[in-house]
C-alpha cells in the first residue's frame, strides 16, 4: 500500500519538478543526503514516509515543503528498483 501511495504522490510531485533535485540540503539534518543515497528500499520508504509526515512542519520552519526532497527520494527508489 505504501508503494502505491508513493507512486501516486511521486506522479504529482514529478509534474511540479524542475528536473534537478533542487533540494535545500542545509534545511535538513546533516548527513540526510548521504543516508538517502546509501539506503536500501525499506529505508528509502521510511525516509519518504518521514518527509511526508513532516511536510507541514518543514514548511513552517523553512518556508518550503518537502516536495523536492520526496521527489529526490523517489528517484533513488526507482534507481534501486524499489518501485
RAKA-V570612 format. One record per residue. N is the residue number from 1. RES is the residue in one small letter. OMEGA is omega in whole degrees, -180 to 180 (* if undefined). BURIAL is # if it has 9 or more other C-alpha atoms within 8 Angstrom, else .. Layout:
n=<N,N>
res=<RES,RES>
omega=<OMEGA,OMEGA>
burial=<BURIAL,BURIAL>
This chain:
n=<1,2,3,4,5,6,7,8,9,10,11,12,13,14,15,16,17,18,19,20,21,22,23,24,25,26,27,28,29,30,31,32,33,34,35,36,37,38,39,40,41,42,43,44,45,46,47,48,49,50,51,52,53,54,55,56,57,58,59,60,61,62,63,64,65,66,67,68,69,70,71,72,73,74,75,76,77,78,79,80,81,82,83>
res=<x,x,x,x,x,x,x,x,x,x,x,x,x,x,x,x,x,x,x,x,x,x,x,x,x,x,x,x,x,x,x,x,x,x,x,x,x,x,x,x,x,x,x,x,x,x,x,x,x,x,x,x,x,x,x,x,x,x,x,x,x,x,x,x,x,x,x,x,x,x,x,x,x,x,x,x,x,x,x,x,x,x,x>
omega=<179,-180,178,177,-180,179,179,179,-179,179,178,-179,-179,180,180,-174,179,179,175,-174,180,-180,177,-172,180,179,-177,-179,176,177,-178,-178,179,179,179,-178,-175,-171,174,-174,-179,180,176,178,179,178,178,-180,179,178,178,-178,-177,-175,-178,179,179,180,178,-177,-171,-176,175,179,-177,-176,-179,177,-179,176,178,179,179,178,178,178,179,178,-179,-180,-178,-177,*>
burial=<.,.,.,.,.,#,#,.,.,#,.,.,#,.,.,.,#,.,.,.,#,.,.,.,.,.,.,.,.,.,.,#,.,.,.,#,.,.,#,.,#,.,#,#,#,.,#,#,.,.,#,#,.,#,#,.,.,#,#,.,.,.,.,.,#,#,.,#,#,#,#,#,#,#,.,#,#,#,.,.,.,.,.>
